[in-house]
Amino acid sequence: MYQTTKRPDSPVSIIGAGIAGAWHALLFAQAGHAVTLHERGDEAMTDSTSHWAGGMLAPYCEAEVAEPIISRLGLRSLDIWRRELPDTPFNGSLVVAHPRERNDFERFARMTEDHRRLDAAGLAELEPSLEGRFRDALFFPAEGHVEPRRVLPKLHERIRAAGGTIKFCSDVSANDLDGIVIDCRGISARDEQSELRGVKGEMILIETREVQLARPVRLIHPRWPLYVIPRENGLFMLGATSIEAEDTGVSVRSALELLGAAYTVHPAFGEARIVEFGSGLRPAFPDNLPRIGIRDSRISVNGLYRHGFLLAPALAELTLAYVHRGQIDNEVMQCL
């Protein structure tokens, strides 16, 4: 049976201060709960999956390969990002392709919505650095992006401002805690959710002042799409692979393909300085869909796969609606 609704002021413990845990802590604290957010790592969060994420808020682009539920939750998340962090960049995103990937580019256009096709002149007007690089592009004006390593501390600050408590270096289990417990540990939750697997996503951080971009650029690629995501101070993130492996290194092959593809987006990337290689393990269930599991006052939120920053706000809102009103989303929630 599903648990009956809880008082709005019931204490809530959340395990895991990555993007899923942070959004849960913020929404529950704002709703009047006494929230404690536990994180086994330190405040730098360098061991978290969120540390290695791209931070793309792109539900329309993801519709090319993702299930409709990802678009539904993702679109709701865009509204929550705008409401809670109004300085979030919503400059849209671009999709481009070289002539040899023309068929895949047209397929991408057919499989997605809410985009505008730009010719070469329109692309150059939007992103002057890409002038003469591609004959056309798809522009998704409603999409956005965040820089994970900057936005997580902002969310943590908002949690504290709403009255929540964050305990770093706090390695606890649900059995150690009373009241409502929400488990947002990601891949570490396999001790209780054996179906979870890790999907490696590799990234490279580079620096150059020769290219300026205002929004992510997605290059159609024969193996995976390359993302060039602008960050502050001349930095760009190149990502991201999706490899069924659970090591945390970056392979030579992946590095060559990511760097080579970036060079084809703009030759100036060939002179960029490599700042960092890294990878994170995205938690995924066999169907690659998110899941909110409910067992009495214990709730687990997991399986965000490669959509963590896109889905986390909407999933937190669903969890809060369940706790307050017993509201069930049958596409996402399961009784454990």
TORMAR-721504 format. One record per residue: residue in one letter; x, y, z of N, C-alpha, C in turn. Coordinates in steps of 0.1 Angstrom, whole numbers, plus 5000, padded with zeros to 4 digits. Atoms other than C-alpha are relative to their C-alpha. Layout:
<atoms>
aXYZXYZXYZ ...
</atoms>
This chain:
<atoms>
m500849885000500050005000500950125000 y499349885000501150354994499850075014 q500149934987501850565025499050114999 t500949885000499250815036500850135000 t499349885001500051175033500550055013 k499349964988502351345058499650155002 r500249864997501951675076501150094993 p499049925007503651965057501250035008 d498849974992505952025086500849885005 s499350124996507151665089501550014997 p498649995003510951635092500349904988 v499750075012512551505060501649995000 s498650035002516051345056500249964986 i499750035014517551335021501549964999 i498650055001520651125013500550024985 g499549975013522751254984499850144997 a500149855003523451624977500350034985 g499849975014523851584939498750074995 i501149925005521251744916498749955004 a501350054996518351514925499850035015 g500249974985518951544963499950155002 a500049864997519551914961498650064996 w501349955003516251984943498949955009 h500950044990514351764967500150085013 a499849924987515851944997499550144998 l500549865002515052284982498550005000 l501549995001511352214974499449965013 f500650044987510752035007500250115011 a499749904990512452305027499050124998 q500949895003510352575009498649975004 a501350044996507252375017499849995015 g500150004986507952405054500549895008 h499450124993509652075062501350045007 a498649994994512652055086500849904992 v499250085010515051925059501549995005 t498650024999518451765065500549924988 l499550065012520451685034501449945004 h498750074996523251425040500849974987 e499150035011526251395016501249945005 r498950074994528951145022501350064995 g498849935004531451355002500250135006 d499849864994532851695010499350104991 e500849905007531452024998500450024986 a499649995014533452014966499349914991 m500950095008531251724954500849944988 t499350055012534051604931499849854997 d500250155002533051234935498549984995 s501450015004529451304925499849994984 t500350015014527951224891499750144994 s500349875004526751584889501250084997 h498749925002530351714890500449984985 w499650035014530851554855498950014990 a501249995010527551644839500150124991 g500049895009526951874810499050115004 g501049904996523952054825499150054990 m500949955011521952074793498549985005 l501450004997518252154798499350004986 a500350015014517152024764498949894997 p501050105002513851834764499649984986 y500450015014513051904728501149924992 c498950085007516451774715500049855005 e499950144995516251464738498849924994 a501150075005512951374722500449914988 e499650095012514851224692500249865004 v499750134996515850924713499349965013 a500650034986514050944747498549974999 e501450034999510650824757499350135003 p500849874998507851084759500050055014 i500049964986507951084797501250105003 i498849914999511451254794499650144996 s500449875005509951534774499050065010 r501049954991506951564797500650065013 l499449954988509051594829501050114997 g499049905003511751794812499450144998 l500649875003509352064800499550065013 r500449954987507952094836501250055007 s498849964993511452114849500550144995 l499649875005512252414826499250115008 d500749904992509452604844500550025014 i499549994986510852524878501450065000 w498749935001514352624868499850154999 r500249865002513052954856499450075013 r500749954987510953004888501150015011 e499150004988513652914913501450064997 l498749945003516853024895499850084987 p500449925012515653304871501250044992 d498949975008519253374860500649894992 t499750115008519453034844500050044985 p499949965014520653084808499049924991 f500950065010517753004783500350074987 n499649945013519553104751499749904989 g500250105010518352794733501249914997 s498950095004520452524717500049984985 l499950025014521752444682500449864997 v499650135006522052124662500550024986 v499349985013524452114633500549864995 a499550135005525851844610500950034988 h499249995012528451804583499349924989 p500750065011527351694548499849855001 r500150155000528151324554498949955009 e501050044990525651314583498650074996 r501249925004522951494563498749925003 n501250084998520451204565499650005015 d500250004985520851184603499550145005 f500549864997520351564605498550014997 e501449995004517051544586499249915009 r500850094991515951254607499850075014 f500149934987516751454639498950114999 a501049895002514651744625498649945000 r501450065000511651504619499649955013 m500450074987511851344653499950105012 t500049904989511951674673499050114996 e501049895002509651974677500650135006 d499749874995509852344686501450054996 h498749955005512852424665499750084987 r500149915012513452674637501349974992 r498950035008515652594608500750134996 l499249885004518452854602500849974988 d499050015010520352904570501350055004 a498649964996524052984570500050145005 a500049864995523353354574499450015013 g500649994987520953304602500849945011 l499150064990523353074620501250105004 a498949904998526153334616499550125008 e500549894992523953604630499849965015 l500250044987523053394660501349965008 e498750044994526653254666501050044990 p499149955010529153464647501349914999 s498950095001531953214656499849894990 l500350115009530252954634499750054986 e500249955014530053174603500849924990 g499350075011530852974572500349855004 r499750144996531052644592499049904996 f501150105003527652484584499050084991 r500949945009525152544557498650035006 d501249974993522252534581500049945014 a500050054986521252444617498550005004 l501350004993518252364639500250085013 f499949924988517652624666498849975009 f501150034990515652524697500050115010 p499949884992514952854713499649995015 a500550014987513252734745500949935010 e499150084991516152524758501050085007 g499049924992518752624783501249915004 h498950084994521852504801500550075013 v499449964987523552534835501449955001 e498750054998527152494846499949925014 p500250084988526852204872500850045012 r499149974989529852304893499750145006 r500449874994528352654898498650005005 v501450004996524652574900499849925013 l500250084988524952304927500350085013 p499949924989526452544952498950105002 k501149915000523752794943498749935007 l501250084994521052524951500349985015 h499750024986522852444983499850135009 e500249874993522752814993498550025002 r501449984999519052824985499449915010 i500550094990518452525007500250055014 r499849944986520052685037499250125002 a500849884999518253015030498549965003 a501450044997514952815031499949935013 g500150064987515852675065500549865001 g499550135000517352345055501449995005 t498650034995520552185069500749914991 i499250095009523252025048501249955008 k498950064993525751785064500849924990 f499050075009528751695042500849915009 c499250104994530951405050499149925010 s501050074991527851235065499549884992 d500350125007527750875054499049925008 v501150064992524350755066499249914991 s500950085008521850495055498550035005 a501449974996518050515056499649945014 n500350064987517950285086500550085012 d499449914989519950545106499150125003 l500849885000517250805101498549985003 d501450014997513750865114499250104991 g500949925008510751025097500149974985 i500050025014510551065059501550004995 v498650015005513750955042499949994985 i499950005014514451025005501449974995 d498750055005517250824989500350054986 c499649955013518951014961501549974997 r498550035001522350834961500549964987 g499550045014522450744924500549865000 i499450145002524650444916500349945013 s499750064987525550404953498849935006 a501250064995521950284959499949864996 r500250145005522649944943500049905012 d500250104989522849794978498649975003 e501550034998519049824978499349994987 q500750015013518249854941501049944990 s499050075008520149584923499850014985 e500149985014518749674889500850114994 l499249885004520749994888501349954993 r498750025006523750004865500650144997 g499449875003526250274858500350014985 v499749975014526550424823501050115000 k498949904999529850614818499750114990 g500049885009529750964804501350075001 e498649945000533151104795499950154995 m500049865004533851474791501550055000 i498849935000536751704783499850155001 l500149854998537152064795501250064993 i499049935007539052294772499850155001 e500049854998539952664772500550064987 t499649925011540152904743499350135000 r500649875001539453274737499750034985 e500249985015539253224699498649974996 v501450035003535653094700499150055011 q501049954991532653254716498649934996 l501350065003529353064719499150045012 a501049964990526153174738499149885004 r500950114997524552834738500649874996 p499450135004525252454735499849984985 v500050045014526052324700500149855000 r500050155001525151964693500349964986 l499650045013526951804664499649864998 i500450135003525351504648501349924997 h498850085000527951224651499649854997 p500450145003527950864637499849915012 r500150094988528350714672499250065011 w500749924990527050984696500050144996 p500049865002526151344694501150075009 l499149934993528951574704499450135005 y500549874994528051864728501250095002 v499149904996530052174729499250105008 i500849934991528752354759500950125006 p499249894995530052704767499950025016 r499949974986531152784803500750135002 e499449874998532553094819501550004998 n498549985001536053234813500649924989 g499450075012536653084779500049855000 l500050144998535952734790498849944991 f501050085007534052474769500049855005 m500150154997532852124779499749934987 l500350105011533051854752499549875006 g500650134996530851554758498949964990 a499750094989529351324761499849864995 t500250145004529750954755499049935009 s500950084992527350694768500549864998 i499350135001529350374774499549915011 e500450104990528150064791501249945007 a498850044993531050044814500050085014 e500149944987531650124851501350055005 d498849944996535150244852499950164999 t500249855000535750624856501150074992 g499049945009538550684831499550054987 v500349955014538550844797500949924990 s499250085009539650614769500650094989 v499349925010542050724742499050024988 r500949995012539450644715498950115003 s501049904997536850864732500650144999 a499449875000539251144737500350054986 l499749965014540351134700498750044993 e501249975007536751134688499450135005 l500649874995535551414711500850124995 l499149895005538551634703499950024985 g500049995015538451554666498750064995 a501349955004534751624664499950155003 a499949864996535251954683500750084989 y499149935010537952054658499250024987 t500849985012535452004629498950105002 v501049904998532952234646500750144998 h499349885002535652504647501549975001 p498550035000539452474638500750065012 a499349934989540352714667500049905012 f500050104989539452424691501349924999 g498850085001542552254678501250075007 e499049934993544652524695499650025015 a500549984987542652514727500949935010 r499350064990544252424760499149895007 i500850104992543052094776500250035015 v500049974985542052174812499849875008 e500450114992540551844823499449894992 f500750125004539551494814499249945012 g500750064989536951314834498749924996 s501250085004533851084835499249985013 g500950034989530951014857499149884997 l500950125002528650704862498650055002 r501449964999525050794854499249885005 p500850114996522650574873498849974991 a501050045010520250384850499349875004 f500750134999517550114853500049944986 p500050075013517149864824499350084989 d500749935011514650084806500550144999 n499449865001516750404811499050115004 l501049904996513750574827500150025015 p499949974986513550744861498949935008 r501050084991511750584891500050075014 i500249974986510350704923499449885007 g500550124993510050404946499550045014 i500649964987507850424977499849875009 r500250114990508050195008499750075013 d500449934988506150345037500650145000 s499549875000508050655047501450014994 r498850005008511050555026499850024986 i500249975015511250704991501450004994 s498850005008513950634965499750074987 v500149935013514550864935501349974993 n498850055006516850714910499849984985 g500150045014517550614874499950124991 l500149885008517950964860500849994987 y499250035012520450834835500750124995 r499349885006521751114812499250125001 h500949885000518951354821499950065014 g500149964986519751434857499650155002 f500349864999519751814854498750044994 l501349975007516751814831498849955008 l501150064994514551584852499950035015 a500049994985515551654889498950095005 p501049924994513251954895498649944999 a501350055002510151784881499849885009 l500150114991510851464901499850045014 a500149954986511251654933498650065002 e501349954999507951824926499049895002 l500950124999506251484921500149945014 t499850064986507751354954499350085010 l500649914990506551654973498549994999 a501450025002503051614958499549875006 y500450134994502951254969500050015015 v499949994985504051335005498950095005 h501149914995501551625008498649954998 r501450035004498551494990499749864996 g500250145004499151134982499849994985 q500150005015499251224945501049904994 i499250105007500550944923500250034985 d499750005015502250964889500349864996 n499850155003501850614875501149974991 e498950025009504450664849501449995007 v498749994994507150724874500149935014 m500050054987506150594908499749855001 q500250144997506250234921500049985014 c500050044986505350074953501049885002 l499050104998508349874965499649895010 
</atoms>
